[in-house]
Each structure stands twice: as C-alpha cells, then as structure tokens.
Amino acid sequence: MAKYTKDEIVERANELARMIAETEEVDFFKRAEAQINENEKVSATITTIKGLQKQAVNLQHYGKAEALKKTEEKIAQLEQQLDEIPVVQEFKQSQVDVNELLQIVANTISNTVTDEVITATGGNLLSGETGSKIKNSSCSH
C-alpha cells in the first residue's frame, strides 16, 4: 500500500539539501566564513579567547575564584570586541538566516505530513484531529 520507500524519501531529502546548499543564504554564509578565516584581527582575538578559556578551566579546577572572575571578564570583553567587527556580525547573521531556512523546511515537512494524515483519515484540519480520533470520540458519547 505504501507509495514511497524510505530510500526514495532519503534521496529526495538529499536533493533538497543540495538545493538548500545552493541558496543565497548558504552562499552568503560561505563567503562570510571565508572572510572570518582571512581576517587577522578576528583570528588573533579568537586565539586569545581560546587561551583564556583554557586558563579559566585551570583556575576553576584549582579553586582560584578571584583570578577566574578576572579571566572571565577578559573573555567577555574580547567576545564583545569580536561581536563589534562587521565581518563577525555578517557571519552571525548568515548563521541565523541559514538556520531560519532549515527551520522553515523542517516545519513545512512536519506540518504537511500532519495535514496529509488528517486529510487521508477523513479528519478535521481546523481542529487537527484525525478521522479515527473523531470516530472514537463520537462512539464514547
């Protein structure tokens, strides 16, 4: 009775993924990431942050609360400086845009499957109940 196999659906999902990979959102993300990797100031700041994060782990391990607090403040300050760099802002925005696109696709698939099940079972799209749920609830009254 099934019209599609799991393998066929996965193949379509791969096609969809390739389409998504060729959108403007993903293209912008790739360009922004490349700019991040080429930017000396960004690289140096990230390296410094990573070093401080390792230091913070050690300070926490040895219970050096005051030094840990100062190190965490330095990290926060550097992260703020990083966020003020236009190329970093563009990169973060591109991540948001790609995630939104993926969320739209996931929600569309989920909602459409639900609607198809409701419709196929003679259910009510407005109430979101399948046909069997409607039949069972009318029998119990």
Backbone as CSV, one residue per row, in Angstrom:
resi,resn,N_x,N_y,N_z,CA_x,CA_y,CA_z,C_x,C_y,C_z
1,MET,0.813,-1.200,0.000,0.000,0.000,0.000,0.861,1.271,0.000
2,ALA,2.054,1.199,0.610,2.939,2.372,0.659,3.377,2.754,-0.751
3,LYS,3.415,4.055,-1.005,3.750,4.540,-2.339,5.232,4.866,-2.485
4,TYR,5.886,5.205,-1.353,7.305,5.555,-1.398,8.067,4.751,-0.363
5,THR,9.309,4.404,-0.713,10.160,3.709,0.258,10.965,4.748,1.029
6,LYS,11.506,4.314,2.149,12.349,5.193,2.960,13.543,5.686,2.123
7,ASP,14.119,4.773,1.334,15.275,5.138,0.495,14.925,6.242,-0.504
8,GLU,13.735,6.153,-1.097,13.305,7.188,-2.050,13.148,8.535,-1.351
9,ILE,12.616,8.511,-0.152,12.429,9.755,0.597,13.777,10.357,0.979
10,VAL,14.709,9.510,1.411,16.056,9.991,1.762,16.737,10.586,0.527
11,GLU,16.515,9.966,-0.627,17.094,10.504,-1.873,16.528,11.893,-2.163
12,ARG,15.211,12.065,-1.965,14.585,13.388,-2.159,15.131,14.392,-1.144
13,ALA,15.354,13.931,0.084,15.920,14.807,1.127,17.315,15.271,0.721
14,ASN,18.087,14.362,0.108,19.421,14.736,-0.382,19.326,15.779,-1.489
15,GLU,18.344,15.603,-2.379,18.119,16.599,-3.440,17.780,17.955,-2.833
16,LEU,16.907,17.945,-1.840,16.504,19.170,-1.155,17.709,19.821,-0.473
17,ALA,18.535,18.999,0.155,19.744,19.507,0.812,20.676,20.173,-0.206
18,ARG,20.820,19.548,-1.371,21.666,20.153,-2.426,21.081,21.478,-2.892
19,MET,19.755,21.550,-2.990,19.095,22.802,-3.374,19.361,23.885,-2.324
20,ILE,19.213,23.515,-1.048,19.447,24.463,0.044,20.888,24.958,0.007
21,ALA,21.820,24.049,-0.277,23.247,24.401,-0.321,23.547,25.412,-1.428
22,GLU,22.628,25.537,-2.382,22.831,26.482,-3.489,21.960,27.729,-3.362
23,THR,21.472,28.008,-2.147,20.669,29.218,-1.946,21.587,30.405,-1.671
24,GLU,21.018,31.588,-1.784,21.761,32.814,-1.476,22.191,32.838,-0.015
25,GLU,21.326,32.342,0.882,21.641,32.330,2.315,22.909,31.527,2.594
26,VAL,23.002,30.333,2.007,24.167,29.474,2.232,25.397,30.065,1.550
27,ASP,25.211,30.645,0.375,26.315,31.279,-0.341,26.904,32.425,0.487
28,PHE,26.027,33.234,1.064,26.465,34.352,1.908,27.204,33.829,3.137
29,PHE,26.699,32.741,3.720,27.339,32.114,4.881,28.765,31.685,4.531
30,LYS,28.928,31.029,3.377,30.262,30.552,2.968,31.233,31.715,2.766
31,ARG,30.734,32.793,2.147,31.590,33.973,1.936,31.964,34.628,3.266
32,ALA,30.993,34.735,4.160,31.238,35.352,5.473,32.238,34.518,6.270
33,GLU,32.102,33.200,6.208,33.031,32.320,6.924,34.445,32.475,6.372
34,ALA,34.564,32.556,5.051,35.883,32.732,4.433,36.513,34.051,4.888
35,GLN,35.699,35.099,4.941,36.203,36.413,5.393,36.657,36.360,6.844
36,ILE,35.930,35.635,7.665,36.296,35.463,9.080,37.669,34.797,9.164
37,ASN,37.848,33.726,8.395,39.102,32.959,8.433,40.295,33.763,7.918
38,GLU,40.027,34.715,7.020,41.115,35.528,6.443,41.423,36.771,7.278
39,ASN,40.560,37.092,8.233,40.715,38.332,8.996,41.671,38.123,10.170
40,GLU,42.816,38.832,10.108,43.873,38.689,11.125,43.372,39.040,12.530
41,LYS,42.657,40.157,12.636,42.181,40.626,13.945,41.238,39.598,14.565
42,VAL,40.352,39.057,13.736,39.403,38.054,14.217,40.157,36.804,14.679
43,SER,41.078,36.316,13.856,41.858,35.112,14.193,42.622,35.298,15.496
44,ALA,43.303,36.448,15.621,44.090,36.719,16.826,43.200,36.775,18.063
45,THR,42.053,37.420,17.927,41.129,37.543,19.068,40.579,36.174,19.464
46,ILE,40.228,35.354,18.480,39.711,34.007,18.766,40.786,33.166,19.463
47,THR,42.024,33.267,18.990,43.136,32.530,19.606,43.314,32.952,21.062
48,THR,43.256,34.261,21.312,43.386,34.787,22.677,42.247,34.282,23.555
49,ILE,41.017,34.312,23.030,39.849,33.836,23.784,40.021,32.356,24.150
50,LYS,40.451,31.544,23.174,40.638,30.109,23.430,41.679,29.882,24.523
51,GLY,42.757,30.645,24.482,43.804,30.543,25.511,43.266,30.902,26.885
52,LEU,42.483,31.979,26.949,41.890,32.409,28.217,40.875,31.390,28.736
53,GLN,40.147,30.753,27.805,39.164,29.740,28.211,39.862,28.538,28.861
54,LYS,41.020,28.130,28.293,41.796,27.033,28.888,42.286,27.444,30.271
55,GLN,42.759,28.680,30.364,43.238,29.233,31.635,42.102,29.226,32.662
56,ALA,40.903,29.620,32.232,39.744,29.665,33.114,39.416,28.272,33.660
57,VAL,39.511,27.256,32.803,39.243,25.878,33.228,40.228,25.480,34.329
58,ASN,41.502,25.818,34.122,42.524,25.500,35.134,42.274,26.252,36.434
59,LEU,41.957,27.533,36.325,41.693,28.337,37.516,40.494,27.797,38.293
60,GLN,39.478,27.360,37.560,38.287,26.793,38.189,38.656,25.494,38.906
61,HIS,39.462,24.681,38.226,39.900,23.399,38.784,40.657,23.579,40.102
62,TYR,41.484,24.626,40.153,42.287,24.865,41.357,41.603,25.797,42.359
63,GLY,40.342,26.148,42.074,39.553,26.943,43.015,40.027,28.375,43.199
64,LYS,40.637,28.946,42.173,41.131,30.329,42.236,40.026,31.274,41.756
65,ALA,39.070,31.543,42.613,37.853,32.276,42.264,38.113,33.692,41.750
66,GLU,38.988,34.415,42.422,39.248,35.813,42.046,39.900,35.901,40.665
67,ALA,40.919,35.068,40.444,41.616,35.046,39.148,40.657,34.565,38.050
68,LEU,39.798,33.607,38.382,38.816,33.084,37.426,37.868,34.199,36.994
69,LYS,37.403,34.982,37.962,36.474,36.087,37.674,37.124,37.082,36.710
70,LYS,38.385,37.438,36.958,39.114,38.387,36.094,39.280,37.817,34.684
71,THR,39.598,36.538,34.610,39.779,35.886,33.307,38.457,35.856,32.543
72,GLU,37.376,35.541,33.227,36.055,35.516,32.579,35.645,36.907,32.105
73,GLU,36.015,37.929,32.847,35.726,39.308,32.432,36.500,39.655,31.160
74,LYS,37.783,39.220,31.103,38.606,39.456,29.896,37.983,38.759,28.691
75,ILE,37.526,37.514,28.907,36.893,36.747,27.821,35.653,37.485,27.314
76,ALA,34.808,37.931,28.239,33.578,38.645,27.877,33.894,39.915,27.097
77,GLN,34.942,40.625,27.533,35.365,41.866,26.869,35.819,41.571,25.434
78,LEU,36.630,40.530,25.272,37.121,40.162,23.938,35.975,39.689,23.039
79,GLU,35.039,38.935,23.606,33.898,38.467,22.813,33.053,39.644,22.347
80,GLN,32.940,40.647,23.203,32.191,41.856,22.830,32.908,42.591,21.691
81,GLN,34.244,42.706,21.799,35.034,43.339,20.729,34.853,42.576,19.420
82,LEU,34.859,41.268,19.531,34.693,40.405,18.360,33.340,40.664,17.701
83,ASP,32.282,40.742,18.530,30.923,40.967,18.028,30.756,42.327,17.357
84,GLU,31.654,43.263,17.651,31.554,44.604,17.057,32.219,44.682,15.677
85,ILE,32.958,43.638,15.308,33.627,43.617,13.998,32.570,43.276,12.941
86,PRO,32.406,44.153,11.933,31.346,43.941,10.925,31.319,42.542,10.301
87,VAL,32.477,41.987,9.972,32.511,40.677,9.322,31.971,39.585,10.260
88,VAL,32.170,39.762,11.562,31.643,38.805,12.538,30.121,38.945,12.620
89,GLN,29.651,40.172,12.602,28.199,40.415,12.617,27.548,39.785,11.391
90,GLU,28.185,39.953,10.237,27.656,39.373,8.991,27.630,37.850,9.076
91,PHE,28.701,37.285,9.631,28.783,35.830,9.774,27.676,35.319,10.682
92,LYS,27.490,35.974,11.834,26.445,35.549,12.776,25.053,35.690,12.153
93,GLN,24.839,36.771,11.407,23.551,36.964,10.739,23.334,35.877,9.693
94,SER,24.394,35.510,8.978,24.261,34.471,7.955,23.926,33.124,8.594
95,GLN,24.467,32.863,9.794,24.116,31.635,10.521,22.623,31.632,10.864
96,VAL,22.131,32.765,11.331,20.715,32.910,11.680,19.849,32.666,10.444
97,ASP,20.238,33.267,9.312,19.463,33.134,8.074,19.398,31.683,7.595
98,VAL,20.542,30.980,7.637,20.575,29.579,7.204,19.732,28.727,8.158
99,ASN,19.859,28.973,9.460,19.060,28.218,10.440,17.568,28.455,10.254
100,GLU,17.178,29.701,9.940,15.766,30.011,9.690,15.253,29.235,8.478
101,LEU,16.064,29.200,7.431,15.682,28.468,6.218,15.485,26.983,6.537
102,LEU,16.425,26.392,7.284,16.314,24.981,7.654,15.080,24.731,8.525
103,GLN,14.789,25.677,9.417,13.618,25.566,10.296,12.319,25.625,9.486
104,ILE,12.285,26.511,8.490,11.113,26.625,7.622,10.881,25.307,6.881
105,VAL,11.962,24.723,6.366,11.849,23.462,5.631,11.355,22.355,6.569
106,ALA,11.949,22.267,7.757,11.551,21.228,8.721,10.088,21.393,9.139
107,ASN,9.676,22.628,9.430,8.283,22.880,9.829,7.301,22.578,8.701
108,THR,7.688,22.951,7.482,6.830,22.703,6.320,6.606,21.204,6.139
109,ILE,7.689,20.424,6.240,7.577,18.970,6.093,6.684,18.411,7.200
110,SER,6.968,18.797,8.431,6.210,18.299,9.579,4.721,18.640,9.468
111,ASN,4.433,19.910,9.175,3.030,20.344,9.079,2.306,19.670,7.925
112,THR,2.990,19.510,6.799,2.371,18.896,5.625,2.072,17.423,5.884
113,VAL,3.006,16.725,6.526,2.765,15.303,6.856,1.551,15.196,7.772
114,THR,1.499,16.033,8.788,0.358,16.026,9.726,-0.948,16.282,8.981
115,ASP,-0.964,17.318,8.131,-2.183,17.649,7.363,-2.590,16.504,6.445
116,GLU,-1.591,15.866,5.812,-1.885,14.738,4.905,-2.528,13.576,5.664
117,VAL,-2.008,13.295,6.863,-2.558,12.206,7.681,-3.990,12.539,8.077
118,ILE,-4.217,13.770,8.521,-5.568,14.194,8.927,-6.537,14.080,7.748
119,THR,-6.128,14.591,6.594,-6.973,14.562,5.401,-7.240,13.122,4.950
120,ALA,-6.192,12.300,4.914,-6.317,10.916,4.448,-7.231,10.078,5.335
121,THR,-7.307,10.451,6.614,-8.151,9.668,7.535,-9.545,10.280,7.686
122,GLY,-9.815,11.307,6.872,-11.126,11.944,6.943,-11.285,12.804,8.186
123,GLY,-10.181,13.335,8.653,-10.203,14.149,9.863,-10.555,15.598,9.602
124,ASN,-10.386,16.409,10.640,-10.716,17.829,10.580,-9.437,18.655,10.680
125,LEU,-9.062,19.315,9.576,-7.831,20.115,9.563,-7.882,21.270,10.569
126,LEU,-9.061,21.863,10.751,-9.183,23.002,11.670,-8.937,22.596,13.115
127,SER,-9.475,21.458,13.523,-9.283,21.018,14.913,-7.998,20.215,15.059
128,GLY,-7.443,19.769,13.926,-6.209,18.978,13.972,-6.432,17.547,14.417
129,GLU,-7.672,17.062,14.286,-7.979,15.695,14.699,-8.057,14.768,13.500
130,THR,-7.491,13.571,13.659,-7.574,12.577,12.590,-8.970,11.980,12.571
131,GLY,-9.289,11.295,11.481,-10.599,10.672,11.337,-10.870,9.653,12.426
132,SER,-9.857,8.851,12.790,-10.067,7.818,13.823,-10.308,8.461,15.182
133,LYS,-9.689,9.591,15.436,-9.902,10.285,16.716,-11.345,10.802,16.778
134,ILE,-11.814,11.352,15.668,-13.191,11.882,15.610,-14.189,10.745,15.801
135,LYS,-13.970,9.589,15.086,-14.865,8.437,15.193,-14.910,7.898,16.614
136,ASN,-13.710,7.768,17.221,-13.619,7.218,18.587,-14.268,8.129,19.614
137,SER,-14.124,9.440,19.420,-14.720,10.359,20.393,-16.249,10.386,20.267
138,SER,-16.762,10.170,19.041,-18.233,10.162,18.878,-18.839,8.863,19.403
139,CYS,-18.059,7.781,19.396,-18.551,6.498,19.898,-18.671,6.509,21.413
140,SER,-17.802,7.236,22.084,-17.783,7.204,23.538,-18.852,8.108,24.162
141,HIS,-19.557,8.898,23.369,-20.578,9.784,23.921,-21.939,9.149,23.896
